[in-house]
Amino acid sequence: MDLETKDIVTKFYESNFYKDEEVLKAFLHPDVELRWYGTTGFRKLNLDGISEITKEISESYESLRAETEKIISNGNEAAIHFTYFVRTIENPEEEMPLAHFVAMWELKDGKLYKGTQVSQLGEEIDDDPWS
């Protein structure tokens, strides 16, 4: 189950969920709950709330790409550390870091069910964070 759990979480963040609501529904449990601690404060989101944020993303960015740093899993739980890179509609030629994330998920019925996510605004990082 560990490999499958890792795959589900990684594929979700690396997918085009922000452009296709069907992809969002394929990965998220109908009763999903995401607790998100971000630079603008705390948000508790259900499927509708997550869908609203993804619509905002699709309207603001030409592209969104996740670069996974590390993922670990144990049974039906996984933690992932990644950075989202974006290309804005105003400047589609330049890709820039949007935010760095750490997310922990519990899966149910093969879908993301209960999650906690922490984010910080993106910045270029030249150094290996583990050195």
C-alpha angles and dihedrals in degrees: 000000000000094000091047091049091050091048094050094049094044094046091050095055093041093047130096091250089138091063100038122045090196089064089051091053091047092059103033124073112235088243095046118155122193122187105199124191107192142156090273094051138263124331129182109203136188126190093285092049093049090047091054092052092049090053089054090050093051091051094048104041136052090206141001121201128182120213109197117216098180141347129188130178142187118190109309094349130085140175123205134188115199146144126230116220120196142192112210124224088238093051110023093163095067124066116202136176112264101183145335117235142192113191133178120198139187114205126215124185088357093301137102106271115160119019142172118197132184122193139184128189113271128257133168112269117198098173130076103254091215098054 
